[in-house]
Amino acid sequence: VKFNNCAGNKGVRYETNSLDFKVRADGTMYAAHQVQMPSKQLILMVTAWDPQTLGRWEAIVRFLVAEKSQHNGHKPKGRKTMPGELVQQQSDTLLPWRQHQSANGLRRQKRDWVIPPINVPENSRGPFPQQLVRIRSDKDKEIHIRYSITGVGADQPPMEVFSIDPVSGRMYVTRPMDREERASYHLRAHAVDMNGNKVENPIDLYIYVIDMNDNRPEFINQVYNGSVDEGSKPGTYVMTVTANDADDSTTANGMVRYRIVTQTPQSPSQNMFTINSETGDIVTVAAGLDREKVQQYIVIVQATDMEGNLNYGLSNTATAIITVTDVNDNPPEFTTSTYSGEVPENRVEVVVANLTVMDRDQPHSPNWNAIYRIISGDPSGHFTIRTDPITNEGMVTVVKAVDYEMNRAFMLTVMVSNQAPLASGIQMSFQSTAGVTISVTDVNEAPYFPTNHKLIRLEEGVPTGTVLTTFSAVDPDRFMQQAVRYSKLSDPANWLNINATNGQITTAAVLDRESDYIKNNVYEATFLAADNGIPPASGTGTLQIYLIDINDNAPELLPKEAQICEKPNLNVINITATDADIDPNVGPFVFELPSVPSAVRKNWTITRLNGDYAQLSLRIMYLEAGVYDVPIIVTDSGNPPLYNTSVIKVKVCPCDENGDCTTIGAVAAAGLGTGAIIAILICIIILLTMVLLFVVWMKRREKERHTKQLLIDPEDDVRDNILKYDEEGGGEEDQDYDLSQLQQPETMDHVLNKTPGVRRVDERPIGAEPQYPIRPVIPHPGDIGDFINEGLRAADNDPTAPPYDSLLVFDYEGSGSTAGSVSSLNSSSSGDQDYDYLNDWGPRFKKLADMYGGGEED
């Protein structure tokens, strides 16, 4: 190939898109190694590259593959083509359809040519359309043929990528190809005559897009994270980075190679890691990884295609962050070899000393967390060492109280280690052990009673002042000269005294086992022992006194009251006894009747049932009803025995057939005679009769008060408005009126001169009463109407009358009325009176005429 860049071609380099062929600096192309060609035609892309100007030029070179000659592979002159072979002319003309003439002049159809693939380089710069190949049938010499192509890229999407001249058969590509978009096309070529009749069979055309290095390698991630243990040996795997190239992976364009560009920091070596150029595996290449020095490395990895050729290949980079993980390669070490502390005696959960350690491993990890152990110096387990999770310090803590009088100091040997074991090959440091000196300080301890809850036994009833025991305490402070004094803290019955100096306990009263202060025969008292230290301390002790019972309580008879029938039958009284003492100072009991008075044994008898029960019954055939006090002597079984004469009240009463006391009999038995009972019943009957009569009288009086009627009964009143002549009014506001208006005054002087104020409706008017004419014997029907009209006029003209438009209450009418009193209608002092004139007053007075005109019917 020849190339001229108009600058003398200095430094121009050539390369091809195939690893099988290379171009020398003078433009000579040669095969890089032995190549087996799969087809009869080969198309290569040759690129001229100027490294100074970075200019690139491309050209397509086609090779026709010829068979080897029998003479050392040299091409013979005038080579003869064999039938059935593909012959591609220098004019790039393909003859896919070959026909031959037979010897007898007949035409014989041969098989179709197998068309080799057509290679088209991607990203061609044109010009377009660019001819690829010419297809021709040898029948075009006889008839006119039209050519066409079909398939993806022709008449199927993507459309019109390829085209063909229907007359000449020249096939073109119409635009640049992209192998990453589509790597190959399968078309079919057709040859028809002018009438559209098929002249030749369709021929398959395979078009391959030749890959160009137009894509850079792309890493899957821009940042990769990996880790490796510190101290790892060379060759330890760390991580894998991966880059993909969209170009053809079978060619150098898509073959990616990796390399490490930089490493940060470059300590302890600038090449601590290496990468497999083909797989992208990063491994360690040098020893010396130490997390305590370098915790993280940042490695820049470059991926280059063209098999890593930095001159021709395209590159891309990614970042690999490699974290050096911690291993327990640093044992913890105490910051000093000895520690000291101080603790008061009898104290627990006290931190005595803080142990500080240094560990260069990663903080707050199992490789850093410290564990402390006491190796020696504490056989009784008084101390433990707890780890502070924040500072990693060891806190020496008292878990069991120490005694100054027993141990004044402790010498501990402690060791520290980590939660995680040390890495292989790492030994414990001698600084992982240390000594701890703990001094115990003396404090004033309280005295204590060696036998606390001390129990003694004695009989009850010992006299006052008896020495019971010595209840003494011990002061544990042997190295202090202190005095102990005693006092009572709790003595519920105040029965005891204690000597303040020596703790001797004496009785202050007689101890009684039957007292309420005794629980289960035991009496408890608490005493206090205090020293005179600074500050003073005290301790308590409990004394328990078990009291042995003596026979100091006589038995008591039960029950205290009973009843029995006046005639002997099966009705008896069961008696028993109770004793405050305990066995053997209780039963069996002896029950007997006293000899004095003699009537007791005459009337009663006792029958023994067992040691605790007996029966009391009548000896005689009949005993008058009443209450009898029967004395009974009860004796216990103590030594010496005690007896007691108890009285039981027995009610003797008449009984029914079932042996039960009757009601009257029970009353009689209570001490009342028959006459007294009858007198009581009579009094009760008289009292009930008086109460009943009083109630009847009150009811009758109430009825009379409510049945008091007016002259005309409300039921018989035929007027439209019924007025009840009582103390009724129109309300509180209607009570302010002048009753004088109801009278028939001759003058208005008493109205004008009346005293101010509101008068009661039932009050007699004040002042001189006017003289009214005497009511005629035979009243006229118009008198009532005139009387009312005159009253209304007087009220309307009275300036002192209330301004209410309401009816006045006609109550007190005064004296001297011409109409007389209405009550006269209900009395007849002069004998017979004729009321027939009422029938002449109209229908309103018809009812009244019927009432008083009936005569004898009333």
Residue pairs with C-beta under 8 A, 6 or more apart in sequence:
1 14
1 23
1 27
1 29
1 46
1 59
1 61
2 27
3 9
3 12
3 14
3 27
3 48
3 57
3 59
5 12
5 48
5 50
5 55
5 57
11 50
11 51
11 52
12 25
12 48
12 49
12 50
13 25
13 48
13 49
13 50
13 51
13 311
14 23
14 24
14 25
14 27
14 46
14 47
14 48
14 49
15 22
15 23
15 46
15 47
15 49
15 312
16 22
16 23
16 29
16 44
16 45
16 46
16 47
17 44
17 45
17 47
17 121
17 210
17 211
17 212
17 213
17 251
17 253
18 44
18 251
19 32
19 251
19 252
20 31
20 32
20 33
20 35
21 29
21 30
21 31
21 32
21 35
21 44
22 29
22 30
22 32
23 29
23 30
23 46
24 30
29 44
29 46
29 61
37 65
39 65
39 116
39 117
40 64
40 65
40 86
40 88
40 116
41 62
41 63
41 64
41 65
41 88
41 116
42 62
42 63
42 65
42 119
43 60
43 61
43 62
43 63
43 118
43 119
43 120
43 121
43 210
44 60
44 61
44 63
45 58
45 59
45 60
45 61
45 121
45 210
45 212
46 58
46 59
46 60
46 61
47 56
47 57
47 58
48 56
48 57
48 58
48 59
49 55
49 56
49 57
49 312
50 56
51 311
58 121
58 124
58 125
60 121
62 92
64 88
66 75
66 79
69 75
69 76
81 87
83 98
83 100
83 110
84 110
84 111
86 94
86 113
86 114
86 115
86 116
87 95
88 94
91 134
92 131
92 133
92 134
93 133
93 134
93 136
94 113
94 115
94 133
94 134
94 135
94 136
95 113
95 136
95 137
95 138
96 112
96 113
96 115
96 135
96 137
96 189
96 200
96 203
97 112
97 113
97 137
97 138
97 139
97 191
97 200
97 201
97 203
98 110
98 113
98 138
99 107
99 108
99 109
99 110
99 138
99 139
100 107
100 108
100 110
101 107
102 108
112 200
112 201
112 203
113 203
115 203
115 204
115 205
115 206
117 206
117 207
117 208
118 132
118 133
118 205
118 206
118 207
118 208
119 207
119 208
119 210
120 132
120 173
120 177
120 207
120 208
120 209
120 210
121 177
121 209
121 210
121 212
122 176
122 177
122 178
122 179
122 180
122 209
122 210
122 211
122 212
122 214
123 176
123 177
123 178
123 212
123 214
124 130
124 173
124 176
124 177
125 176
126 176
128 172
128 173
128 174
128 175
128 176
129 163
129 172
129 173
129 174
130 172
130 173
131 170
131 171
131 172
132 162
132 171
132 172
132 173
132 207
133 170
133 171
134 168
134 169
134 170
134 171
135 147
135 164
135 169
135 170
135 171
135 189
135 191
135 203
136 169
137 145
137 169
137 191
137 199
137 200
139 145
139 191
139 199
139 200
143 193
143 194
143 199
144 193
144 194
145 169
145 191
145 192
145 193
145 199
146 166
146 167
146 191
146 192
146 193
146 194
147 164
147 165
147 166
147 167
147 168
147 169
147 189
147 190
147 191
148 164
148 166
148 189
148 190
148 192
149 155
149 162
149 163
149 164
149 171
149 187
149 188
149 189
149 190
149 205
150 156
150 187
150 188
150 190
151 185
151 186
151 187
151 188
152 158
152 185
152 186
152 187
153 159
153 161
153 162
153 182
153 185
153 187
153 207
154 160
154 161
154 162
154 163
154 187
158 182
160 174
161 173
161 174
161 175
161 177
161 185
162 171
162 172
162 173
162 174
162 185
162 187
162 207
163 171
163 172
163 174
164 170
164 171
164 172
164 189
165 171
165 172
171 189
171 205
177 209
178 209
179 209
179 210
179 211
179 212
179 247
179 248
180 214
180 215
180 246
180 247
182 209
183 208
183 209
183 211
183 248
184 206
184 207
184 208
184 209
185 206
185 207
185 209
186 204
186 205
186 206
186 207
187 204
187 205
187 206
187 207
188 202
188 203
188 204
188 205
189 202
189 203
189 205
190 198
190 200
190 202
191 198
191 199
191 200
192 198
192 199
193 199
211 247
211 248
211 251
211 253
211 254
212 247
212 253
213 247
213 252
213 253
213 305
213 306
213 312
213 313
213 314
214 247
214 253
215 245
215 246
215 247
215 253
215 254
215 305
215 314
216 245
216 305
216 314
216 315
216 316
217 243
217 244
217 245
217 256
217 303
217 304
217 305
217 314
217 315
217 316
218 243
218 244
218 245
218 246
218 316
219 241
219 242
219 243
219 301
219 303
219 316
219 317
219 318
220 242
220 243
220 244
221 241
221 318
222 318
222 319
223 318
223 319
223 320
223 321
224 239
224 241
224 301
224 318
224 319
224 320
224 321
225 239
225 320
225 321
225 323
226 238
226 239
226 282
226 320
226 321
226 322
226 323
227 238
227 322
227 323
227 324
227 325
228 236
228 238
228 284
228 289
228 322
228 323
228 324
228 325
229 236
229 289
229 324
229 325
229 327
230 289
230 290
230 291
230 292
230 324
230 325
230 326
230 327
230 329
231 287
231 289
231 290
231 327
231 329
231 423
232 284
232 289
233 284
233 287
234 283
234 284
234 285
234 286
234 287
235 283
235 284
235 285
236 283
236 284
237 281
237 282
237 283
238 273
238 282
238 283
238 284
238 322
239 281
239 282
239 320
239 322
240 279
240 280
240 281
240 282
241 258
241 275
241 280
241 282
241 301
241 303
241 318
241 320
242 280
243 256
243 258
243 280
243 303
243 316
243 318
244 256
245 253
245 254
245 255
245 256
245 305
246 254
247 253
247 254
247 305
248 254
249 255
252 305
252 306
252 307
252 309
252 313
253 305
253 306
254 305
255 305
255 306
255 307
256 303
256 304
256 305
256 308
257 277
257 278
257 303
257 304
257 305
257 307
257 308
257 313
258 275
258 276
258 277
258 278
258 280
258 301
258 302
258 303
258 308
259 275
259 277
259 301
259 302
259 304
259 308
260 273
260 274
260 275
260 282
260 299
260 300
260 301
260 302
261 300
261 301
261 302
261 317
262 299
262 300
263 270
263 271
263 272
263 273
263 297
263 298
263 299
263 300
264 297
264 298
264 299
265 294
265 297
267 293
267 294
268 286
268 288
268 290
268 293
268 294
269 286
269 288
271 285
271 286
272 284
272 285
272 286
272 288
272 289
272 297
273 282
273 283
273 284
273 285
273 297
273 299
273 322
274 282
274 283
274 284
274 285
275 281
275 282
275 283
275 301
276 282
276 283
277 308
280 301
280 303
282 299
282 301
282 320
282 322
289 324
290 324
291 324
291 325
291 326
291 327
291 361
291 362
292 330
292 360
292 361
294 324
295 323
295 324
296 321
296 322
296 323
296 324
297 321
297 322
297 324
298 319
298 320
298 321
298 322
299 319
299 320
299 321
299 322
300 317
300 318
300 319
300 320
301 317
301 318
301 319
301 320
302 315
302 316
302 317
303 315
303 316
303 317
303 318
304 310
304 313
304 314
304 315
305 313
305 314
305 315
306 312
306 313
306 314
307 313
326 361
326 362
326 365
326 367
327 361
327 367
327 423
328 361
328 366
328 367
328 418
328 420
328 421
328 422
328 423
328 426
329 361
329 422
329 423
329 426
330 359
330 360
330 361
330 367
330 426
331 359
331 417
331 418
331 422
331 426
331 427
331 428
331 429
331 432
332 357
332 358
332 359
332 368
332 370
332 416
332 417
332 418
332 432
333 357
333 358
333 359
333 416
333 429
333 431
333 432
334 355
334 356
334 357
334 416
334 431
334 432
334 433
334 434
335 356
335 357
335 358
336 356
336 434
337 431
337 434
337 435
338 434
338 435
338 436
338 437
339 353
339 354
339 355
339 396
339 434
339 435
339 436
339 437
340 353
340 436
340 437
340 438
340 439
341 352
341 353
341 396
341 436
341 437
341 438
341 439
342 352
342 438
342 439
342 440
342 441
343 350
343 352
343 398
343 402
343 438
343 439
343 440
343 441
344 350
344 440
344 441
344 443
345 401
345 402
345 403
345 404
345 405
345 440
345 441
345 442
345 443
345 445
346 401
346 402
346 403
346 443
346 445
347 398
347 401
348 398
348 399
348 400
348 401
349 397
349 398
349 399
350 397
350 398
351 395
351 396
351 397
352 383
352 396
352 397
352 398
352 436
352 438
353 395
353 396
353 436
353 438
354 388
354 393
354 394
354 395
354 396
355 372
355 385
355 393
355 394
355 395
355 396
355 414
355 416
355 434
355 436
356 391
356 393
357 370
357 392
357 393
357 394
357 416
359 367
359 368
359 370
359 392
359 418
361 367
361 368
361 418
362 368
363 392
364 389
365 420
366 418
366 419
366 420
367 418
367 419
367 420
368 392
368 418
369 387
369 389
369 392
369 418
369 419
370 387
370 392
370 394
370 416
370 417
370 418
371 387
371 416
371 417
371 418
371 419
372 385
372 386
372 387
372 394
372 414
372 415
372 416
373 385
373 414
373 415
373 416
373 417
374 383
374 384
374 385
374 412
374 413
374 414
375 413
375 414
375 415
375 433
376 412
376 413
377 410
377 411
377 412
377 413
377 436
378 410
378 412
380 400
381 399
381 400
382 398
382 399
382 400
382 401
382 402
382 410
383 396
383 397
383 398
383 399
383 400
383 410
383 412
383 438
384 396
384 397
384 399
385 394
385 395
385 396
385 397
385 414
386 394
386 395
386 397
387 393
387 394
387 395
388 394
388 395
394 414
394 416
396 412
396 414
396 436
396 438
402 410
402 440
403 440
403 476
404 440
404 441
404 442
404 443
405 442
405 476
405 477
405 478
405 479
407 440
408 439
408 440
409 437
409 438
409 439
409 440
410 436
410 437
410 438
410 440
411 435
411 436
411 437
411 438
412 435
412 436
412 437
412 438
413 433
413 434
413 435
413 436
414 433
414 434
414 435
414 436
415 432
415 433
416 432
416 433
416 434
417 428
417 432
422 428
442 477
442 479
442 480
444 477
444 480
444 482
444 531
444 533
444 534
444 535
444 536
444 537
445 475
445 476
445 477
445 537
446 531
446 537
446 538
446 539
447 473
447 474
447 475
447 476
447 484
447 529
447 530
447 531
447 537
447 538
447 539
448 473
448 474
448 476
448 529
448 539
448 541
449 471
449 472
449 473
449 474
449 527
449 529
449 539
449 540
449 541
450 473
450 474
452 541
452 542
453 541
453 542
453 544
454 469
454 471
454 541
454 542
454 543
454 544
455 544
455 545
455 546
456 468
456 469
456 543
456 544
456 545
456 546
457 545
457 546
457 548
458 468
458 511
458 545
458 546
458 547
458 548
459 547
459 548
459 549
459 550
460 510
460 511
460 512
460 513
460 514
460 547
460 548
460 549
460 550
460 552
461 510
461 511
461 512
461 550
461 552
462 507
462 510
462 511
463 507
463 510
464 507
464 508
464 509
464 510
465 506
465 507
466 506
466 507
467 504
467 505
467 506
468 496
468 505
468 506
468 507
468 545
469 504
469 505
469 543
470 502
470 503
470 504
470 505
471 486
471 498
471 503
471 504
471 505
471 527
471 541
471 543
472 486
472 502
472 503
472 529
473 484
473 486
473 503
473 529
473 539
473 541
475 482
475 484
475 531
477 531
477 533
480 533
482 531
482 532
482 533
483 531
483 532
484 529
484 530
484 531
485 500
485 501
485 529
485 530
485 532
486 498
486 499
486 500
486 501
486 502
486 503
486 527
486 528
486 529
487 498
487 500
487 527
487 528
487 530
488 496
488 497
488 498
488 525
488 526
488 527
488 528
489 526
489 527
489 528
489 540
490 524
490 525
490 526
491 525
491 526
492 517
492 524
492 525
493 509
493 515
493 517
493 523
494 508
494 509
495 507
495 508
495 509
495 510
495 511
495 523
495 525
496 505
496 506
496 507
496 508
496 525
496 543
497 505
497 506
497 507
497 508
498 504
498 505
498 506
498 527
499 505
499 506
503 527
503 529
505 527
505 543
511 523
511 545
511 547
512 518
512 547
512 552
513 521
513 547
513 548
513 549
513 550
513 582
514 552
514 553
514 580
514 581
515 523
517 523
518 547
521 546
521 547
521 548
521 549
521 582
522 544
522 545
522 546
522 547
523 544
523 545
523 547
524 542
524 543
524 544
524 545
525 542
525 543
525 545
526 540
526 541
526 542
526 543
527 540
527 541
527 542
527 543
528 538
528 539
528 540
529 538
529 539
529 540
529 541
530 536
530 537
530 538
530 539
531 537
531 538
549 581
549 582
549 585
550 581
550 585
551 581
551 585
551 636
551 638
551 639
551 640
551 641
551 642
552 581
552 642
553 579
553 580
553 581
553 585
553 642
554 579
554 634
554 636
554 642
554 643
554 644
555 577
555 578
555 579
555 586
555 589
555 634
555 635
555 636
555 642
555 643
555 644
556 577
556 578
556 579
556 634
556 644
556 646
557 575
557 576
557 577
557 591
557 632
557 634
557 644
557 646
557 648
558 575
558 576
558 577
558 578
559 575
559 648
560 646
560 648
560 649
561 648
561 649
561 650
561 651
562 573
562 575
562 616
562 648
562 649
562 650
562 651
563 650
563 651
563 652
563 653
563 661
563 666
563 669
564 571
564 572
564 573
564 616
564 617
564 618
564 650
564 651
564 652
564 653
565 571
565 652
565 653
565 654
565 655
565 659
565 661
566 622
566 623
566 624
566 625
566 652
566 653
566 654
566 655
566 665
567 618
567 621
567 622
567 655
568 617
568 618
568 620
568 621
569 655
569 659
570 659
571 655
571 659
572 607
572 615
572 616
572 617
573 615
573 616
573 617
573 648
573 650
574 609
574 613
574 614
574 615
574 616
575 591
575 606
575 613
575 614
575 615
575 616
575 632
575 648
576 589
576 612
576 613
576 614
577 587
577 589
577 591
577 612
577 634
577 636
579 585
579 586
579 587
579 589
579 636
581 636
581 638
584 637
584 638
584 639
585 636
585 637
585 638
585 639
586 636
586 637
586 638
587 611
587 612
587 636
587 637
588 610
588 611
588 612
588 637
589 611
589 612
589 634
589 635
589 636
589 637
590 633
590 634
590 635
590 643
591 606
591 608
591 614
591 632
591 633
591 634
592 606
592 632
592 633
592 635
593 600
593 601
593 604
593 605
593 606
593 630
593 631
593 632
593 633
594 600
594 601
594 631
594 632
594 633
594 645
595 601
600 630
600 631
601 619
602 619
602 620
603 618
603 619
603 620
603 623
603 628
604 616
604 617
604 618
604 619
604 630
605 616
605 617
605 618
605 619
606 614
606 615
606 616
606 632
607 614
607 615
607 617
608 614
609 615
616 630
616 632
616 648
616 650
618 652
623 652
624 652
625 652
625 653
625 654
625 665
625 668
625 669
626 651
626 652
626 668
626 669
626 671
627 649
627 650
627 651
627 652
627 669
627 670
627 671
628 649
628 650
628 651
628 652
629 647
629 648
629 649
629 650
630 647
630 648
630 649
630 650
631 645
631 646
631 647
632 645
632 646
632 647
632 648
633 643
633 644
633 645
634 643
634 644
634 645
634 646
635 641
635 642
635 643
635 644
636 642
636 643
651 661
651 666
651 669
651 670
652 669
653 661
653 662
653 665
653 666
653 668
653 669
654 661
654 662
654 664
654 665
654 668
655 661
655 662
655 665
656 662
661 669
664 677
667 677
668 674
668 677
710 724
710 725
711 822
711 823
711 825
711 826
712 848
714 722
714 724
716 847
716 851
717 847
718 843
718 844
718 846
718 847
719 844
723 807
723 810
725 810
725 811
726 811
727 761
727 762
727 809
727 811
728 809
729 735
729 761
729 809
730 804
730 806
730 807
730 809
733 802
733 804
734 802
734 804
734 806
734 809
735 758
735 761
736 758
736 802
737 801
737 802
737 804
737 808
737 809
738 751
738 754
738 759
738 795
738 798
738 800
738 801
739 759
739 761
739 763
739 765
739 811
739 812
740 750
740 751
740 754
740 765
740 814
741 751
741 791
741 794
741 795
741 798
741 801
741 808
742 791
742 808
742 810
742 811
742 812
742 813
742 814
743 765
743 769
743 770
743 772
743 813
743 814
743 817
744 770
744 772
744 787
744 790
744 791
744 817
744 818
745 751
745 770
745 794
746 770
746 771
747 770
748 794
748 797
748 798
750 765
750 767
750 768
750 770
751 794
751 798
751 800
752 799
752 800
753 767
754 766
754 767
754 800
755 766
755 767
759 765
759 766
761 809
761 811
761 812
762 811
762 812
763 812
764 812
765 812
765 814
769 814
769 815
769 816
770 816
771 816
772 814
772 815
772 816
772 817
772 818
773 816
773 818
774 816
774 818
775 817
775 818
775 819
775 820
776 818
778 837
779 819
779 820
781 840
781 841
781 842
781 845
783 818
783 819
784 819
787 818
787 819
791 808
795 801
795 808
813 821
825 852
835 849
835 852
835 853
836 849
836 853
838 845
838 848
838 849
838 852
838 853
839 845
839 846
839 849
839 853
841 849
851 858
852 858
